[in-house]
Amino acid sequence: MKNTVIFIVGPTSSGKSAVAAALAERVGGEVISCDSMQVYRDMDVLTRAPGEEMLARVRHHLVKVLAPEEEYSAARFAEESASLIECVLAEGKIPVVTGGTGLYMKSLVDGIFPSPPKDEELRKNLRELAVQKGNEYLYERLGEIDPETAAKLHPNDTKRIIRALEVYELTGRTICEKKRTTEGISSKYDCRIFGLEIPRGMLNRRIGLSVDRMFEKGLVEEVERLKERNLSLTAGKALGIKEISAYLDGRISMKEASEELKKNTRQYAKRQLTWFRGDERIIWIDATRDVAEIVNDIAGRI
């Protein structure tokens, strides 16, 4: 019988951190963060990282462990979190993985396609063929080699067609073949994925209140300190840095920065939902209730 790994996912401001911590307490587990930003130190306000009280109640992993100057990636997360899951299970506890970074979750659950390095000479030759004989020629060539991938592409999507042909030329295997042999933890564990669902209007109100609290907790001062540091590309993408930097540079007012951050956070939440809605394995949970009711609902489905 496979060991169980629980996932709590959903858009920002849906209450994932509180639910995951309470669920971990309930089932005897530990929380593993699946958040590309909460992994960083010195960005607590920007990332809405769990507070000290929550961290003291339940053991958390991959929260506030990296300097903002350090790069992070889905591949690194998948490797580190898979190792942490083994350690948590070895201690007789249940891993509760939570966060809103869909790519990180998918990389852990389904694995990462090991893409070969680019071959510029081969790409150049393929591009020249497309010019000489037309895009349709390359598309038909891909159809003979990898009909499954070709069926997903438009005949004029030359960039992806060339990449698919390149993968085959360099590895002797099609992209589809390589993806099928790439395994994540889903082959090893019973992954139960729960999504927190909130009506759009309520979620937007929560986002607005959350942004207001960020300003109260010192968002401007935090970004001002971070601007003095050489942030990694990953850390530099945190919501709030661009908006508050514009205020600090005198380009917009604080009210405008707040409204811009709220708007961009709402858009981000929409993108998160679009990603998660595409995964049919997710069991959606009504998250308009209090944490105890949500936890009871999830515990009854494990």
C-alpha positions in Angstrom: 0.0 0.0 0.0 1.3 3.4 -1.0 2.0 6.1 1.6 -0.2 9.2 1.3 1.0 12.7 0.5 -1.5 15.5 0.9 -1.5 18.6 -1.3 -3.4 21.8 -0.4 -3.5 24.2 -3.4 -5.4 27.2 -4.6 -5.1 30.9 -5.4 -3.4 33.5 -3.3 -5.5 34.6 -0.3 -7.6 31.4 -0.2 -6.3 30.4 3.2 -3.9 27.6 2.2 -1.3 28.2 4.9 -3.8 28.1 7.8 -5.6 25.0 6.4 -2.4 23.1 5.8 -1.0 23.9 9.3 -4.3 22.9 11.0 -4.6 19.7 8.8 -1.0 18.8 9.7 -1.8 19.1 13.4 -4.9 17.0 12.9 -3.3 14.1 11.0 0.2 14.2 12.6 2.1 15.7 9.7 4.6 18.3 8.7 4.1 21.1 6.1 6.2 21.4 3.0 5.9 24.7 1.2 5.2 24.7 -2.5 5.7 28.4 -3.0 8.3 30.0 -5.2 8.5 33.1 -3.0 8.0 31.9 0.6 11.3 30.0 0.3 13.1 33.3 0.7 14.2 35.0 3.9 13.8 38.8 4.5 10.7 38.9 2.3 8.0 38.0 4.9 5.6 40.8 4.1 5.9 40.4 0.3 5.5 36.6 0.4 2.9 36.5 3.2 5.0 33.9 4.8 3.6 31.9 7.8 4.1 33.8 11.1 6.2 32.6 14.0 3.2 31.3 15.9 2.2 29.0 13.0 5.8 27.9 12.5 6.1 27.1 16.2 2.8 25.0 16.1 3.7 22.9 13.1 7.1 22.1 11.6 7.4 23.7 8.1 10.0 23.0 5.4 11.2 25.3 2.6 9.9 28.4 4.3 12.4 31.3 4.7 15.5 29.2 4.0 17.1 31.0 1.1 18.7 34.5 0.7 16.9 36.6 -1.9 20.1 36.7 -3.9 19.8 33.0 -4.6 18.0 31.5 -7.6 15.3 28.9 -7.2 13.6 26.7 -9.7 10.9 24.1 -10.2 13.6 21.5 -10.8 15.3 22.3 -7.5 12.0 22.4 -5.6 11.0 18.9 -7.0 14.3 17.4 -5.9 14.4 19.0 -2.5 10.7 18.4 -1.7 10.9 14.7 -2.8 13.7 14.2 -0.4 11.8 15.9 2.4 8.8 13.8 1.7 10.9 10.7 2.2 12.2 12.1 5.5 8.8 13.0 6.8 7.4 9.6 6.0 10.4 7.9 7.6 9.5 9.6 10.8 6.0 8.2 10.7 4.4 11.5 9.8 2.3 12.7 6.8 3.6 15.3 4.4 1.2 18.1 3.7 2.5 20.0 0.7 0.9 23.4 0.2 1.3 26.4 -2.0 0.0 28.2 -5.1 2.9 27.7 -7.5 1.3 25.3 -9.9 4.4 24.5 -11.9 6.3 23.5 -8.8 3.5 21.1 -7.8 3.3 19.6 -11.2 7.1 19.1 -11.3 7.0 17.3 -8.0 3.9 15.1 -8.8 4.5 14.4 -12.5 8.3 14.9 -12.9 10.2 17.2 -15.2 10.8 16.5 -18.8 14.7 16.2 -19.2 15.2 18.4 -22.2 18.5 18.0 -24.1 20.6 21.2 -24.6 20.1 23.3 -27.7 22.0 22.6 -30.9 22.2 25.9 -32.7 23.7 24.4 -35.9 20.8 21.8 -36.1 18.2 24.6 -35.5 19.8 26.8 -38.2 19.6 23.9 -40.7 15.9 23.3 -39.8 15.1 27.0 -40.1 16.7 27.0 -43.6 14.6 24.0 -44.6 11.5 25.9 -43.5 12.5 28.8 -45.6 13.3 26.7 -48.7 10.5 24.2 -48.5 7.9 25.9 -46.3 6.6 25.3 -42.8 4.4 22.6 -44.0 7.4 20.5 -44.9 8.8 20.5 -41.4 5.3 19.9 -40.0 4.8 16.8 -42.2 8.3 15.6 -41.2 7.4 15.8 -37.6 4.1 14.1 -38.3 6.0 11.1 -39.6 8.3 11.0 -36.6 6.0 12.1 -33.8 2.4 12.2 -34.8 1.2 12.7 -31.2 3.2 16.0 -30.8 2.4 17.1 -34.4 -1.4 16.8 -33.6 -1.0 19.3 -30.8 0.8 21.9 -32.9 -0.3 24.3 -35.6 1.6 23.8 -38.9 3.0 27.4 -38.6 4.3 27.0 -35.1 7.8 26.6 -36.5 9.6 27.3 -33.2 7.9 24.3 -31.4 8.1 22.1 -34.5 11.8 22.7 -34.8 12.3 22.0 -31.0 10.4 18.7 -31.4 12.5 17.6 -34.3 15.7 18.7 -32.5 14.8 16.5 -29.5 14.3 13.5 -31.7 17.5 14.1 -33.7 19.6 14.6 -30.5 18.1 11.7 -28.4 16.5 9.3 -30.9 13.3 9.6 -28.9 10.2 11.8 -29.4 9.1 14.4 -26.9 6.0 12.3 -26.1 8.1 9.2 -25.4 10.4 11.1 -23.1 7.5 12.6 -21.2 5.9 9.2 -20.7 9.1 7.9 -19.1 9.6 10.9 -16.8 8.2 10.0 -13.4 7.3 12.3 -10.4 6.2 11.1 -7.0 2.7 10.1 -8.2 4.1 6.7 -9.2 5.5 6.2 -5.7 2.9 7.7 -3.4 -0.9 8.2 -3.2 -1.1 11.9 -3.9 -4.3 13.5 -2.6 -4.7 17.0 -4.1 -7.2 19.3 -2.6 -8.0 22.8 -4.0 -9.5 25.6 -1.9 -12.4 27.1 -3.8 -13.8 30.6 -3.1 -16.2 32.7 -5.2 -14.4 35.3 -7.2 -15.9 38.3 -5.5 -15.0 37.0 -2.0 -11.5 36.1 -3.2 -11.0 39.6 -4.6 -12.2 41.2 -1.3 -9.7 39.0 0.6 -6.9 40.0 -1.7 -7.8 43.7 -1.1 -7.7 43.2 2.7 -4.5 41.2 2.4 -2.7 44.0 0.5 -3.9 46.6 3.0 -2.4 44.5 5.8 0.8 44.2 3.9 1.2 48.0 3.9 0.4 48.0 7.6 3.1 45.4 8.3 5.8 47.4 6.6 5.7 46.5 2.9 7.2 49.8 1.8 10.1 49.5 4.2 10.8 45.9 3.3 10.9 46.7 -0.5 13.2 49.7 0.3 15.6 47.3 2.0 15.4 44.8 -0.8 16.2 47.4 -3.4 19.7 47.7 -1.9 20.3 44.0 -2.6 21.2 42.1 -5.7 18.0 40.1 -6.0 17.9 36.9 -8.0 15.7 36.7 -11.1 13.3 34.5 -9.1 13.0 36.7 -6.0 12.8 39.8 -8.1 9.5 38.6 -9.5 7.7 38.8 -6.2 4.4 40.7 -6.4 4.8 44.0 -4.8 8.4 44.8 -5.7 7.6 46.5 -9.0 4.6 48.4 -7.6 6.4 49.7 -4.4 9.5 50.5 -6.4 7.5 52.8 -8.6 6.2 54.5 -5.5 9.7 54.8 -4.0 11.1 56.2 -7.2 8.4 58.9 -7.1 6.6 57.7 -10.3 3.2 56.9 -8.6 1.5 57.7 -5.3 1.2 55.2 -2.5 -2.5 54.9 -3.2 -1.8 54.1 -6.8 0.8 51.5 -5.8 -1.7 49.9 -3.5 -4.4 49.7 -6.2 -1.8 48.5 -8.8 -0.7 45.7 -6.4 -4.3 44.7 -5.8 -5.0 44.5 -9.5 -1.9 42.5 -10.3 -2.6 40.1 -7.4 -6.1 39.6 -8.7 -4.7 38.8 -12.1 -2.2 36.4 -10.6 -5.0 34.6 -8.7 -6.9 34.2 -11.9 -3.8 32.6 -13.6 -3.4 30.3 -10.7 -7.0 29.2 -10.9 -6.7 28.6 -14.6 -3.6 26.4 -14.0 -5.3 24.3 -11.3 -8.6 24.0 -13.1 -6.7 22.2 -15.8 -5.8 19.4 -13.4 -8.7 16.9 -13.1 -7.0 15.2 -10.1 -7.8 18.1 -7.8 -10.7 17.7 -5.4 -12.2 21.1 -4.8 -13.2 22.1 -1.3 -15.5 24.9 -0.2 -13.1 27.3 1.5 -15.7 29.9 2.5 -16.1 28.1 5.8 -13.9 28.4 8.9 -10.6 26.5 9.0 -11.9 23.7 11.4 -14.8 22.9 9.0 -12.5 22.8 5.9 -10.0 20.5 7.8 -12.8 18.2 8.8 -14.0 18.0 5.2 -10.5 17.2 3.9 -9.7 14.7 6.7 -12.9 12.9 5.8 -11.7 12.4 2.2 -8.2 11.1 2.9 
